[in-house]
Amino acid sequence: MGIRYIEEKKIFHLSTKRTSYLIGLSPEGYVGHIYYGKRLSGDGSNRLLRMEEAPFTPSVRVREKASFLDFFPTEYPTGGIGDYRESCLDVRSESGSIGCELLFGGYEIRKGKPSLPGLPASFGSEEEVETLQIICEDEFFKLKVFLSYSVFPDCDVITRSVRIENAGEQHLKLEKVYSACLDMDDREYEMLTLAGSWARERHIQRGPLQYGKQLVSSVKGESSHQEHPFLALLTPGTTQETGEVYGMNFVYSGNFLAQAEKSQFEQVRMTMGIHPEQFCWNLRPGESFQAPEAVLIYSGSGLGLMTRNLHDFYREHLIRSKHQFAKRPVLINNWEATYFDFDAGKLLAIAKEAKKAGIEMLVMDDGWFGKRAFDDNSLGDWTVNEEKLKSSLPELVEKVNKIGMEFGIWFEPEMISPDSNLYREHPDWAIQIAGRRPSQSRAQYVLDLSRREVVDYAYQCVADVLHSAPIAYVKWDMNRQLCDIGSAWLDRESQGELMHRYVLGVYKMQERLVTEFPDLLLENCSGGGARFDPGMLYYSPQIWCSDDVDAVERLKIQEGTALIYPLSTMGAHVGDCPNHVVGRNTPFETRGHVAMAGAFGYELDITKISEEDRSKIPEQVETFHRYQPLMQRGDYYRLASWSLKKPYDCWEVAAKDGSEALVTFVQVLAQPNMHSRAIFLRGLQKDTEYVLEDTGEVFLGEELMNCGYLIPPEQGDFRSRLYHFVRKQREK
């Protein structure tokens, strides 16, 4: 496993535990993609580049160069030279022309993996990862392009990134820079993406790939509620356990494009990178541009293996937080309990009842600063409103700590209200087009984080509050998208850099935050789940999954999210009923079971719920902590799917050593005249006996996996059960 270069064949062979990735060179030096798939025992061959077929390589027949480039499977295609499929790099010269031709100029293989300056990126030790850097050059522009491939053998993951360096004398403009491309022959692929909207994010969407370009993207300045920086191609009929999967995920939190294009020659090109709309980067002589990282994964055993490998990869090689595998506090957030109507007395009343029930942290949400009594003012004025609270922040935190609970707080540092002292003093700090009245959303504007003084101000506001009291948790929110894309600081030539510079500003603030406050538990949020992406996971071990905490709605949201991301990353709370978004009533027990599939907490006024529901909280907290280590480290299996129109939903988390498994079953809709349902477990040891804890029944692993466990029918909708199977201890 690792990286080899076979000189006589001019082939790079990248291999993981189960996969191989082959790159080949044409006689002229075009860098071509040969193969990605199940691991090969040999070196591979250049024959899949089809260089022996008409129209032949340009060195054989230069008159057909454009025809050759338009079918050659290229590792990093460029625009303007004859490849009319989607390009990854468009470079405009000083004369105004577009056209860049990259040829092989050398390579380097090294142990370990370099970081990407200013960007989130995966990491690994010299024993865990190996990196190939292919150097490509455009002699005319004196442009160098460094293609980086890092191989993570145990996770079957290859990451890609690109750095572009101007070694010439022209002032170049980068009008498109993608991070990855994958060219393959079509196999009647299906395309899988995650789509939705506010309160229904990341629903799984799947359909046949057609001729032409099919894509998901965002130009909102964030990865968005509506679409997600993930794309997978599946062979027909792929299931959780069978079929082949090619996946790409983008380690970035801003505008993106993920696309599959089926060409005239039955070829498919997958591309992923920063969305070229509203992007133009100045590359002056001596300067370089680093593109974000893309995660590539192949599974020859269905979607389930892809999921488990991605979970391992993100847990071990992207999330850095000390809280990753630590006991996380069960919190209660006052947002849906009080909205803006609260003071210290009300918060302390919630804290006292929550402590009695075993809840461990109180989070004070929006409404504690400036003159904030509603959402139309004060963003940017991050000073505690002691008159409203009837307390200072240190006094409030001290009282909450004396109750025996930790304290957390909400911020929205990237925003500014028109009605704020900050805006009155610095109206030019808002993103806006000069001379045009900017659009409001939620009665707020977006701060121009391309400006260093704005980044410094926003960060220092957060840091000052955190230094004032022992605050253990921060919920970092971002409640509107970007528009009116203009900066009073950037010059005319640089306005196309604003969107990317904004994201770099967010990363700079969060990097400072987790460095200065290493013990802080940071949870990212963006109006719910609009910025749930790998870029954010680099800074926070959990992200608020959705503003909709209805247990039934969460089934689809959390299934789509868990397709890629570890369960421990999903902020998931028990909400009140009727649910504040959809008005549905669901049993308190079901709300708890669904929320336990993530970072667990409560989003309600515990002083107002029924005594029956309140009495169930201690058991829920205990249950969550009991299973939390398994949920943080175990293997996730999707056993049944409500999103596929089944009347029930079911998932399992199994210990990697096969010692235990927790199955969550949710009967969404009851059906008449039905018998028990067989659920087929996974990840167990076939010859081992397992005890079902609640009943004491004993089953062989192979029986549970092959014959199934029978879930008894039950009256009523929205019912749920947990089934914990534990390896039977041998008698001494």
C-alpha positions in Angstrom: 0.0 0.0 0.0 1.2 3.5 -0.7 2.6 5.2 -3.8 4.9 3.8 -6.5 6.2 5.2 -9.8 6.8 2.6 -12.5 9.4 4.4 -14.6 9.3 2.0 -17.6 5.6 2.3 -17.9 5.3 5.9 -16.8 2.6 5.0 -14.4 1.9 6.2 -10.8 0.2 3.5 -8.7 -1.6 4.7 -5.6 -3.0 2.0 -3.5 -5.0 1.6 -0.3 -6.2 -1.5 1.6 -8.9 -2.2 -1.0 -8.4 0.3 -3.9 -5.9 1.3 -6.7 -5.6 4.6 -8.4 -3.5 4.8 -11.6 -2.1 7.8 -13.4 -0.2 7.6 -16.7 1.7 9.9 -18.9 1.4 10.4 -22.7 4.5 10.8 -24.9 4.0 14.5 -24.9 3.6 14.7 -21.1 -0.2 14.9 -20.7 -1.1 13.5 -17.3 -4.0 11.0 -17.8 -6.3 9.1 -15.5 -6.0 5.3 -16.1 -8.0 3.6 -13.4 -9.7 4.0 -10.0 -11.4 1.0 -8.4 -10.7 -2.4 -6.7 -7.1 -2.9 -5.8 -4.9 -4.3 -8.5 -2.1 -6.8 -7.7 0.0 -5.7 -10.7 1.4 -2.4 -11.9 -1.4 -1.7 -14.4 -1.2 -0.6 -18.0 -1.5 2.6 -20.1 -3.9 0.9 -22.5 -7.0 2.4 -20.9 -5.7 5.8 -22.0 -6.5 4.6 -25.6 -3.5 6.4 -27.1 -3.2 3.7 -29.8 -6.7 4.6 -31.1 -7.5 7.4 -33.6 -7.2 10.4 -33.4 -3.9 9.3 -31.7 -1.6 11.4 -29.6 -0.5 14.8 -30.9 3.1 13.6 -31.3 1.7 11.0 -33.9 -0.9 13.3 -35.6 -0.6 16.9 -34.5 -3.5 18.0 -36.8 -5.9 16.1 -34.5 -4.7 17.6 -31.2 -8.0 19.1 -30.3 -9.9 15.9 -31.0 -7.4 14.0 -28.9 -7.7 16.3 -26.0 -11.5 16.1 -26.1 -11.6 12.4 -25.3 -8.3 11.9 -23.4 -9.0 11.0 -19.7 -7.2 13.9 -18.1 -6.2 14.2 -14.4 -6.5 17.9 -14.4 -8.1 19.4 -17.5 -7.7 23.0 -18.5 -9.8 25.3 -20.6 -9.2 26.9 -24.0 -7.0 24.3 -25.6 -9.5 21.8 -27.2 -10.9 19.8 -24.4 -14.6 20.9 -24.5 -15.7 19.1 -21.5 -15.7 20.8 -18.1 -12.3 22.2 -17.3 -10.7 22.4 -13.9 -8.5 25.5 -14.5 -9.2 28.6 -16.6 -6.4 31.1 -16.8 -6.8 34.5 -18.4 -3.6 36.2 -19.7 -2.8 39.9 -19.6 -3.9 40.1 -23.3 -7.3 38.8 -22.2 -7.1 35.4 -23.8 -8.0 32.1 -22.0 -5.9 29.0 -22.6 -3.6 26.9 -20.5 -1.8 23.7 -21.5 -0.2 21.6 -18.7 2.5 19.1 -19.3 4.3 16.8 -16.9 7.3 18.5 -15.3 8.3 16.1 -12.4 7.1 14.5 -9.2 7.9 14.0 -5.6 6.8 11.2 -3.2 7.0 11.9 0.5 5.9 10.4 3.8 3.2 12.2 5.7 1.0 15.1 4.5 1.6 18.8 4.4 -1.0 21.2 5.7 -2.7 23.7 3.5 -2.0 27.3 4.7 -5.2 29.0 5.8 -7.4 26.1 4.9 -8.8 23.1 6.7 -7.3 19.9 5.5 -6.9 16.3 6.5 -3.8 15.2 8.4 -1.8 12.0 9.2 1.5 10.9 10.5 4.4 9.6 8.3 3.3 6.1 9.2 -0.4 6.7 8.3 -0.2 8.6 5.0 1.9 9.1 1.9 1.7 12.1 -0.5 2.4 12.3 -4.2 3.0 15.7 -5.8 2.9 15.9 -9.6 4.3 19.1 -11.1 2.7 20.3 -14.3 3.9 23.3 -16.3 2.6 25.7 -18.9 5.8 26.9 -20.6 4.0 29.9 -22.3 2.7 31.4 -19.1 5.5 30.1 -16.9 2.8 28.7 -14.7 3.3 25.7 -12.4 0.5 23.6 -11.1 1.2 21.2 -8.2 -1.3 18.3 -8.1 -1.2 16.7 -4.6 -2.5 13.2 -3.8 -2.5 11.9 -0.3 -3.2 8.2 0.3 -4.8 7.0 3.5 -4.6 3.2 3.2 -6.7 2.1 6.1 -9.7 4.3 5.2 -9.5 3.7 1.4 -9.4 7.5 1.0 -7.3 9.6 -1.4 -7.4 13.3 -0.9 -6.5 15.8 -3.7 -5.6 19.4 -3.7 -4.0 21.9 -6.2 -1.6 24.7 -5.8 -0.9 27.1 -8.7 2.2 29.2 -8.9 3.0 32.1 -11.2 6.7 31.8 -12.1 6.5 34.1 -15.0 6.2 37.9 -15.6 2.5 38.2 -16.6 -0.3 39.2 -14.3 -2.6 36.3 -14.7 -6.2 35.8 -13.6 -7.6 32.5 -12.3 -11.2 32.4 -13.4 -11.8 28.8 -12.3 -9.8 26.5 -10.0 -11.2 23.1 -9.1 -9.6 20.7 -6.7 -10.3 17.3 -8.3 -11.3 15.6 -11.5 -12.1 11.9 -12.2 -12.5 10.7 -15.8 -14.1 7.2 -16.4 -16.0 5.2 -18.9 -19.7 5.3 -18.2 -21.3 2.2 -16.7 -24.9 3.5 -16.7 -24.1 5.3 -13.5 -26.6 6.7 -11.1 -25.9 10.0 -9.4 -26.4 10.4 -5.6 -26.5 13.8 -4.0 -27.8 15.4 -0.8 -30.4 18.2 -1.3 -33.1 20.0 0.7 -33.9 23.3 2.2 -34.1 25.0 5.6 -35.4 22.5 8.2 -35.1 19.6 5.7 -31.4 19.5 4.9 -29.4 16.7 3.2 -32.2 14.4 2.0 -30.7 11.6 -0.2 -31.4 12.1 -3.9 -30.6 9.5 -6.5 -31.3 9.1 -10.2 -29.8 8.0 -13.5 -26.9 10.0 -15.0 -27.9 11.5 -18.4 -25.9 13.0 -21.2 -24.5 16.5 -20.5 -23.8 18.1 -17.1 -25.6 17.4 -13.9 -24.5 19.2 -10.8 -25.1 20.4 -7.3 -23.7 23.8 -6.3 -23.9 26.8 -4.0 -23.3 30.5 -4.7 -24.6 31.6 -1.3 -21.3 32.1 0.3 -21.7 28.9 2.3 -22.2 25.2 1.5 -26.0 25.8 2.0 -29.2 24.2 3.2 -30.2 23.5 -0.4 -27.3 21.5 -1.8 -24.2 19.8 -0.4 -20.6 19.5 -1.4 -20.9 15.8 -2.0 -21.4 13.7 -5.1 -21.3 10.0 -5.7 -21.7 7.9 -8.8 -23.1 4.4 -8.3 -23.3 1.3 -10.6 -26.9 0.3 -11.3 -28.7 -1.3 -8.4 -26.1 -0.4 -5.8 -27.3 -1.1 -2.2 -25.8 -0.7 1.2 -23.8 -3.9 0.7 -23.4 -4.4 -3.1 -22.4 -2.3 -6.0 -19.6 0.2 -6.7 -19.5 3.7 -5.5 -17.2 6.7 -6.4 -17.6 9.6 -4.0 -16.2 13.1 -3.7 -16.6 15.4 -0.7 -15.2 19.0 -0.5 -13.3 20.2 2.5 -14.6 23.8 2.1 -17.4 25.9 3.6 -18.2 28.4 0.8 -19.3 28.4 -2.8 -18.8 25.0 -4.5 -19.6 23.0 -7.6 -19.8 19.3 -7.8 -20.6 17.9 -11.2 -20.8 14.8 -13.3 -20.8 15.1 -17.1 -21.5 12.3 -19.6 -19.9 13.0 -22.9 -20.5 12.0 -26.5 -18.0 9.2 -26.2 -19.8 7.5 -23.2 -17.2 8.9 -20.8 -18.0 10.5 -17.4 -16.1 13.4 -15.9 -16.6 14.1 -12.2 -15.3 17.5 -11.0 -15.3 19.3 -7.7 -14.1 22.7 -6.6 -14.8 26.4 -5.8 -17.8 27.6 -7.8 -16.4 29.7 -10.7 -19.3 32.2 -10.5 -18.2 35.4 -8.8 -14.7 34.0 -8.5 -11.6 35.6 -10.1 -8.3 35.5 -8.4 -5.3 37.7 -9.3 -2.1 35.7 -9.6 0.7 38.2 -9.9 4.3 37.2 -10.7 5.7 35.2 -7.8 2.3 34.6 -6.2 0.6 31.3 -5.6 -3.0 30.1 -5.0 -3.9 27.1 -2.9 -7.2 25.4 -3.7 -9.1 23.5 -1.0 -8.9 19.8 -0.5 -11.3 17.2 -2.1 -11.8 13.8 -0.5 -12.1 10.9 -3.0 -13.4 7.5 -2.0 -14.2 4.2 -3.8 -16.2 1.3 -2.4 -16.6 -2.0 -4.2 -19.1 -3.2 -1.5 -21.9 -0.7 -1.6 -22.8 2.5 0.2 -22.3 1.1 3.6 -18.6 0.5 3.2 -18.2 4.0 1.8 -20.0 5.4 4.9 -17.9 3.5 7.4 -14.6 4.5 5.7 -15.6 8.1 5.6 -16.6 8.0 9.2 -13.2 6.6 10.2 -11.4 9.1 8.0 -13.1 12.2 9.4 -12.8 10.9 13.0 -9.1 10.1 12.7 -7.8 12.5 10.1 -9.9 15.7 10.0 -11.5 16.4 13.4 -8.8 17.8 15.8 -10.9 18.6 18.9 -10.0 17.1 22.2 -13.7 16.4 22.6 -13.8 14.1 19.6 -13.7 10.9 21.7 -14.3 12.4 25.1 -17.5 12.4 27.2 -19.6 15.3 25.8 -22.0 17.1 28.1 -25.8 16.8 27.6 -26.9 20.4 27.2 -30.2 22.3 27.3 -30.5 25.3 25.0 -33.0 28.0 25.9 -33.9 29.0 22.3 -37.1 27.2 21.8 -37.8 27.5 25.5 -37.8 31.3 25.7 -36.7 32.7 22.4 -35.8 36.4 23.2 -37.9 36.5 26.4 -35.6 35.6 29.2 -33.5 37.0 32.0 -31.1 35.4 34.5 -34.0 34.3 36.7 -35.7 32.4 34.0 -32.4 30.8 32.9 -31.5 29.8 36.4 -35.0 28.2 36.9 -34.4 26.1 33.8 -30.9 25.2 35.0 -32.1 24.0 38.4 -34.8 21.8 36.9 -32.3 20.5 34.3 -29.7 19.7 36.9 -32.3 17.6 38.8 -32.9 15.6 35.6 -29.2 15.0 35.0 -28.6 17.6 32.3 -25.1 18.9 32.5 -24.9 22.2 30.6 -27.0 25.3 30.1 -26.6 27.2 26.8 -27.8 30.8 26.6 -28.8 31.5 23.0 -29.6 34.7 21.1 -30.8 37.8 23.0 -28.1 38.5 25.7 -26.3 41.4 24.1 -26.8 45.0 22.9 -30.4 45.9 23.0 -31.4 42.6 21.5 -35.1 42.0 22.3 -35.8 40.8 18.7 -33.7 39.8 15.7 -33.7 43.2 14.1 -30.8 44.8 15.9 -27.5 44.7 17.8 -25.4 42.1 15.8 -21.9 43.4 16.1 -22.5 45.0 19.6 -21.2 42.1 21.6 -21.6 43.6 25.1 -23.8 42.0 27.7 -27.2 43.6 28.3 -27.1 43.5 32.1 -30.3 45.5 32.3 -32.2 42.8 30.4 -30.4 39.9 32.2 -30.6 41.6 35.6 -27.2 40.2 36.1 -23.6 40.4 34.8 -22.4 37.5 32.7 -19.8 36.4 35.3 -22.5 36.4 38.0 -24.8 34.4 35.9 -22.2 31.8 34.9 -21.1 31.5 38.6 -24.6 30.8 39.7 -25.1 28.2 36.9 -21.8 26.6 37.9 -22.9 26.5 41.6 -26.0 24.6 40.5 -23.6 22.0 39.1 -23.8 22.8 35.4 -21.4 24.1 32.8 -22.3 27.2 30.8 -22.4 27.8 27.0 -23.2 30.8 24.9 -24.4 31.7 21.4 -22.6 34.1 19.0 -23.2 35.2 15.4 -19.8 36.9 14.9 -19.9 37.2 11.1 -23.0 39.5 11.0 -23.8 43.1 11.5 -27.2 44.7 12.1 -28.1 48.0 10.4 -29.4 49.0 13.8 -26.2 48.7 15.7 -23.5 50.9 17.1 -21.0 49.0 15.0 -22.8 49.8 11.7 -23.3 53.4 12.6 -19.5 53.7 13.2 -18.4 51.4 10.3 -21.0 51.1 7.6 -18.3 50.2 5.1 -17.6 47.0 7.1 -20.7 45.4 5.6 -20.5 43.6 2.3 -22.2 45.8 -0.2 -22.1 47.3 -3.7 -21.0 50.9 -3.6 -23.9 53.2 -4.2 -26.6 50.6 -4.0 -28.7 49.9 -0.9 -27.7 46.4 0.3 -30.3 43.7 0.7 -31.3 42.7 4.2 -32.0 39.2 5.3 -33.2 38.6 8.9 -32.7 42.4 9.2 -28.9 42.0 9.0 -25.9 42.4 6.7 -22.7 40.3 6.5 -19.4 41.6 7.7 -16.6 41.9 5.1 -14.2 39.3 6.5 -11.8 39.9 3.6 -10.7 42.9 5.8 -8.1 42.1 8.5 -9.4 44.7 10.9 -12.9 43.3 10.6 -11.7 39.8 11.3 -9.7 41.1 14.3 -12.7 43.0 15.7 -15.2 40.2 15.3 -12.8 37.6 16.8 -11.8 39.9 19.7 -15.5 40.4 20.6 -15.9 36.6 21.1 -12.6 36.2 22.9 -13.3 39.1 25.4 -16.6 37.4 26.4 -15.0 34.0 26.8 -12.2 35.5 28.9 -14.8 37.2 31.2 -16.2 34.0 32.6 -15.6 30.2 32.6 -17.6 29.4 29.4 -17.2 25.8 28.3 -19.2 25.8 25.0 -19.8 28.1 22.1 -22.5 27.8 19.4 -21.2 29.8 16.4 -24.1 30.7 14.1 -24.4 32.2 10.6 -28.0 33.0 9.8 -28.0 34.5 6.2 -26.4 34.0 2.9 -24.1 36.5 1.0 -25.3 38.8 -1.7 -24.5 42.3 -3.0 -21.0 41.0 -3.4 -18.8 44.1 -3.1 -16.0 45.2 -0.7 -15.1 48.8 0.2 -11.6 47.5 0.9 -10.8 45.4 -2.1 -9.7 47.3 -5.3 -11.5 47.0 -8.6 -9.2 44.2 -9.8 -9.8 42.1 -6.7 -13.6 42.2 -6.2 -13.8 38.6 -7.6 -11.7 37.4 -4.6 -14.3 38.5 -2.0 -16.3 35.3 -1.7 -13.2 33.1 -1.1 -11.5 35.7 1.1 -14.7 35.7 3.2 -14.4 32.0 3.9 -10.7 32.3 4.6 -11.7 35.0 7.2 -14.1 32.6 8.9 -11.4 29.9 9.0 -8.9 32.5 10.4 -11.3 33.4 13.3 -12.1 29.8 14.2 -8.4 28.7 14.1 -7.6 31.5 16.5 -10.5 30.5 18.7 -9.6 26.8 19.1 -5.9 27.8 19.6 -6.6 30.4 22.3 -9.3 28.3 24.0 -8.2 24.7 23.4 -10.6 23.3 26.0 -13.7 25.0 24.4 -16.4 22.8 22.9 -17.3 24.5 19.7 -20.5 23.7 17.8 -20.9 25.3 14.4 -24.3 26.3 13.0 -25.7 28.2 10.1 -29.5 28.8 10.4 -29.5 25.1 11.3 -27.6 22.9 8.8 -26.5 25.3 6.1 -22.8 24.9 6.8 -22.5 21.2 7.8 -19.4 20.4 5.8 -15.9 18.9 6.3 -14.4 22.4 6.4 -16.3 23.2 9.6 -15.5 19.8 11.1 -11.8 20.8 11.1 -12.6 23.4 13.8 -15.6 21.9 15.6 -16.3 18.3 16.5 -20.1 18.8 16.1 -22.4 20.9 14.0 -26.0 21.8 14.5 -27.7 19.4 12.1 -31.0 21.3 11.4 -33.3 23.8 13.1 -36.0 21.2 12.8 -35.8 18.9 15.8 -39.0 17.0 15.0 -38.1 13.4 15.4 -39.8 12.2 12.2 -38.3 14.9 10.0 -34.9 14.2 11.6 -35.0 10.6 10.3 -34.3 11.8 6.7 -32.0 14.6 7.7 -29.9 12.4 9.9 -29.8 9.5 7.5 -28.5 11.8 4.7 -26.0 13.4 7.1 -24.8 10.0 8.5 -24.2 8.7 4.9 -21.0 10.8 5.1 -20.4 12.1 8.6 -19.9 10.4 11.9 -22.9 10.3 14.2 -21.0 12.2 16.9 -20.8 15.2 14.6 -24.5 15.7 14.4 -26.0 18.2 16.9 -29.4 16.6 17.8 -31.8 17.7 20.5 -35.1 16.6 22.0 -37.6 19.3 21.2 -41.0 20.3 22.6 -44.3 19.2 21.2 -46.2 20.2 19.3 -43.0 20.7 17.3 -42.3 24.4 16.6 -41.6 23.8 12.9 -44.2 21.3 11.8 -46.6 21.1 14.7 -46.3 17.3 15.0 -46.7 15.4 18.3 -44.3 12.5 18.9 -43.6 10.5 22.0 -40.9 11.8 24.3 -39.2 8.4 24.2 -39.0 8.5 20.4 -37.6 12.1 20.4 -34.9 10.9 22.7 -34.0 7.8 20.7 -33.7 9.8 17.5 -31.6 12.5 19.2 -29.3 9.9 20.7 -28.0 9.2 17.2 -26.0 12.5 17.5 -24.5 15.0 20.0 -27.4 14.8 22.4 -29.3 17.6 24.1 -32.6 19.3 24.8 -34.3 22.3 23.1 -37.3 23.0 25.4 -38.5 24.7 28.6 -38.0 21.9 31.1 -40.0 23.9 33.7 -43.2 23.7 31.5 -43.2 20.1 30.1 -45.3 17.4 31.7 -44.1 15.6 34.8 -44.3 12.4 32.8 -41.9 13.7 30.2 -39.6 15.3 32.7 -39.3 12.0 34.6 -37.9 10.3 31.5 -35.0 12.7 31.1 -32.6 11.1 33.7 -32.9 7.7 32.0 -32.3 9.3 28.6 -29.2 11.1 29.8 -27.9 7.9 31.4 -28.7 5.9 28.3 -26.9 8.4 26.0 -23.7 8.4 28.1 -23.8 4.6 28.3 -23.8 4.3 24.6 -21.9 7.4 23.7 -18.5 5.6 23.4 -20.0 3.1 21.0 -21.6 5.9 18.9 -18.3 7.8 18.8 -16.2 4.9 17.6 -18.5 2.2 16.3 -19.4 1.2 12.7 -22.7 2.5 11.4 -25.0 0.3 9.4 -28.2 1.5 7.7 -30.7 -1.4 8.1 -33.9 0.2 6.8 -34.9 3.6 5.5 -38.1 5.6 6.0 -36.8 7.8 3.2 -37.3 4.9 0.8 -41.0 4.8 1.7 -40.8 2.0 4.2 -43.1 2.5 7.2 -40.2 2.2 9.6 -36.6 3.4 10.0 -33.7 1.4 11.4 -30.0 1.8 12.0 -27.3 0.0 13.9 -23.9 0.9 15.5 -21.6 -2.1 16.1 -18.4 -2.1 18.0 -15.4 -2.6 15.7 -14.4 -5.7 17.7 -17.9 -7.2 17.3 -18.5 -7.1 21.1 -21.8 -5.2 21.0 -24.3 -3.6 18.8 -27.0 -1.0 19.4 -30.1 -1.1 17.0 -32.5 1.8 16.9 -35.9 1.0 15.4 -38.5 3.7 14.7 -42.0 2.6 13.6 -43.0 5.8 11.8 -46.5 4.6 10.7 -48.4 1.7 12.1 -50.0 -0.7 9.7 -53.0 -3.0 10.1 -52.8 -6.8 9.9 -49.0 -6.9 10.0 -46.7 -9.5 11.6 -43.2 -8.9 13.1 -40.5 -7.4 10.9 -37.1 -9.1 10.4 -34.1 -6.8 10.9 -30.8 -8.2 9.7 -27.9 -7.0 11.9 -24.4 -6.5 10.6 -20.9 -6.2 12.0 -21.2 -9.2 14.4 -19.0 -12.3 14.9 -20.9 -15.1 13.3 -19.8 -17.9 15.7 -20.3 -15.7 18.8 -23.3 -15.8 21.1 -25.0 -12.4 21.8 -27.4 -11.6 24.6 -30.3 -9.1 24.1 -30.1 -7.2 27.3 -33.7 -6.4 27.9 -34.9 -10.0 27.5 -31.9 -12.1 28.2 -32.5 -14.0 24.9 -29.3 -15.5 23.4 -28.6 -15.5 19.6 -25.7 -16.6 17.5 -24.1 -13.7 15.5 -24.8 -15.6 12.2 -28.4 -16.0 13.2 -28.9 -12.3 13.8 -27.1 -11.4 10.5 -28.6 -14.1 8.3 -32.0 -14.9 9.8 -32.6 -11.6 11.4 -34.1 -10.4 14.6 -37.9 -10.1 14.7 -39.3 -6.7 15.8 -42.7 -7.2 17.3 -45.6 -5.1 15.9 -46.8 -2.2 18.0 -49.9 0.0 18.1 -49.4 3.6 17.3 -47.4 5.9 15.0 -43.9 7.3 15.8 -42.9 4.5 18.2 -39.3 3.5 18.8 -37.2 1.0 20.6 -33.5 0.4 21.4 -32.1 -3.1 21.1 -28.7 -3.7 22.7 -26.9 -7.0 21.8 -23.8 -7.8 23.9 -21.3 -10.6 23.4 -22.1 -13.3 25.9 -19.4 -13.7 28.5 -17.9 -17.2 28.7 -18.4 -19.0 32.0 -15.2 -19.6 34.0 
